[in-house]
C-alpha cells in the first residue's frame, strides 16, 4: 500500500529504475566497437610497464 508522495520521482531510484542501460561511456567500455584499439592500448600499457620495471630493476 503506497501513499501519495512515497514513490521517488522518475529517474530517481536504483540502477535500471528508468529502464536505461547506463551512460554511453560505460556501454562503450563494456563492449568496444573497435577491438583493435583495445588490443593496441593493452600492448602499449604492457610495454610501458615493462620499461618502468626494467628501470626500477637497474
C-alpha positions in Angstrom: 0.0 0.0 0.0 1.6 3.3 -1.1 0.6 6.7 -0.1 0.9 9.7 -2.4 4.4 11.1 -2.5 6.0 7.9 -1.2 7.4 6.9 -4.6 10.5 8.6 -5.9 10.2 10.9 -8.9 11.1 9.4 -12.3 14.8 8.9 -12.8 15.5 8.6 -9.1 16.0 5.2 -7.6 18.2 2.2 -8.0 20.1 1.1 -11.1 17.8 0.5 -14.0 15.0 2.3 -12.4 14.1 4.0 -15.7 15.0 1.0 -17.8 18.1 2.5 -19.4 21.3 0.6 -19.7 23.6 3.3 -18.2 25.7 6.1 -19.6 27.0 5.7 -23.1 30.6 5.8 -21.8 30.0 2.8 -19.7 28.5 0.9 -22.6 31.5 1.7 -24.8 33.9 0.3 -22.2 31.9 -2.9 -21.8 31.6 -3.7 -25.5 34.1 -1.8 -27.6 33.1 -1.4 -31.2 36.8 -1.3 -32.3 38.6 -4.2 -30.5 41.9 -3.4 -32.3 42.1 -0.1 -30.3 41.7 -2.1 -27.0 44.4 -4.5 -28.1 46.7 -1.7 -29.1 46.1 0.0 -25.7 46.8 -3.2 -23.9 50.0 -3.7 -25.8 51.2 -0.1 -25.1 50.3 -0.5 -21.4 52.3 -3.7 -21.2 55.3 -2.2 -23.0 55.2 0.9 -20.6 55.0 -1.4 -17.6 58.0 -3.5 -18.9 60.1 -0.3 -19.4 59.3 1.0 -15.9 60.0 -2.3 -14.3 63.3 -2.6 -16.2 64.3 0.9 -15.0 63.4 0.1 -11.4 65.5 -3.1 -11.5 68.6 -1.4 -12.9 
